[in-house]
Amino acid sequence: MKKTLMIVSVALLGQAVMGNAASAATDMTAYFKPMMAGCDYPAISEGIPAKYKAAVANKKVKGNPKVEGEDVITTYTFKNATAFGQPLLKAEYLQGYEWGHMKLYFKDTKFMTLRPQFKTPKLEGNVKVVKNNALGYEVNGEYYTALEFNKTNKTITCDI
């Protein structure tokens, strides 16, 4: 009886461990981390690295990248992904003629606690910080960079 109970217990424990491993979220923090240092971000239109592919549920491209001057929006919808320790739903990359943005969509508003970790870009030349508060920053001059934490839309947006 003890032997049977032990075998059943080991089998159930094994299923629980394997189930948790299968449902572990894909941590995409390293991929999006450059956003924390002056709103640098990856060009996801070129593709997501292989180690994050398991988290991709869908990819959509709106616009034609072969038409000069046309805005192209690449959106990845994620399944079971996190960024900066928060559940990540999707990422939107817009590439315009001379501007673009990266927008991360989160499951809930807990991402708002991340704001102090996002720093302004290094200021070089005729550039100054014109806004810097709990909801983001704006840098203007020779170039433009803005960070926005939007609680209503549950997004972090970097505009350049």
N, C-alpha and C positions, 0 to 999 in steps of 0.2 A: 504494500500500500504506500509506504513512504517513498519507494523507488518510483512508482507511478506518479505520485504527487510531485516529486522532484522533476521528472521529465516534463510534465505539463507546465510547471512553473518556468523551467528553462525555455521551453518553446514559446510561452507567452511573453517572457522577457525579451527574447530574440525578436519577436514580431514588433514589440513596442520600440526597441532600439532601431530596427530597420525602418519602421514607419516614420520615426522622428528624423532619421538621416535623409529619407526620401523627401520630407517636407521642409528641410532646412532652406531658409531663404538665401538667395544669391546676393552677396554683399558687393554693391557696385561703388562703394565709397572711393576706392583708389582711382577709378575711372573718372569720376566727377570732382575729385579733390582739387584740381587746379582752379575751380570756380571760387574756392575759398581764398585764393591769393590774387585779388585784383580782377576777378571775373574772367579769368582765362578758362577756356573750355575746349573739349574735344569736338572735332567736326564729325558728328555721328552720321552725316550723310555718306561718309566713306566706309561706314560699317562699324559694327560693335565687335570688339575683340572676341575671339573664340571662347575664352573662359567665361564670358557673360551670356553666350547664346542661349543657354538653358532658361534664362530668365525672360527671353523675348517671346511674347505671345503673338505680336503682330507688328508689321512695319508698313507705314503708308508714306508715299511721297506725293506731294501736291505741287504742281509746277514742272517746268521742263528745264533741267540744268543745262541743256545744250543751247538754250535761247539766252543770249547775252542781255543782262538787265532784268530778267524775270526773277521774281522772288520764288524760292524753292523752300518748301517746308517738309522736313523729314520728321516723322513722329514714330517713336517706338513705344508700344504698350507692353508693360511688363507683367509677368505673373510671378508672385512670390519673390520680389526683389526689395532690397533696402539700399538706402544711401545715407551716410552720416548717422546710422543707427535708427533711421525712420523708414516706415513702409513707403516704397516708391511705386507709383502707378504708371507713370509714363514720362517720357522726355521728348520735348519738341525743339528741333533745331531749325531756325529760319536763317537762310542765307539770302540777303538782298544784294543789290548792286554794290553798295558801299557800306552796308551795315548788316547786322544780324543779331540773333539772340539765341540763348539756350534757356529753356523753361522746364523746370522739374515740377511734376505734379505729385503731391503726397496724399496719403490716405486720410490723414487728419491734421489738426492744427498744432500738434506737438512739435513739428519742425521749426516753429517760431523761436524756440529756445536756442536754435543754432546761430542766430544772427550775430552774436558777439564773436564768433569764430571766423566770420567772413570779413576780410581786410580790404581796404582800398588798394588800388594799384600803386606801384611806385611812381611818384610824381617827378616827371622829367620835363624840362623845357617850360613853356608857357602853359602850365596846367595847374588847376587848383580844385580843391574839393569845395563844391558849392552846396552840398547837403550831405549830412551824415547823422542818421538817427536810428531808432529801433526798427524802422521799416526798410532801411537800406541806405544807399549813398548815391551821389551823382558827382562825377568828375568831368570837368569841361576845360576846354582850351584848345591845344593843338589836336587833341583827340577827345572823344566822348566815351565814357563808360558809366553804366548805371546798374545798380543792384536793387532789386525790389523783392521784399518779402510780403506776399499778399495772403492774408489770413482768410479772406472770403473765398478766393479761388484755390487756396491751399497750394500755392506755388512760390518757387524761388525763380526769379528771372534775372539773367545777366544780359544787358544790352550793350552792344558795341557799335 
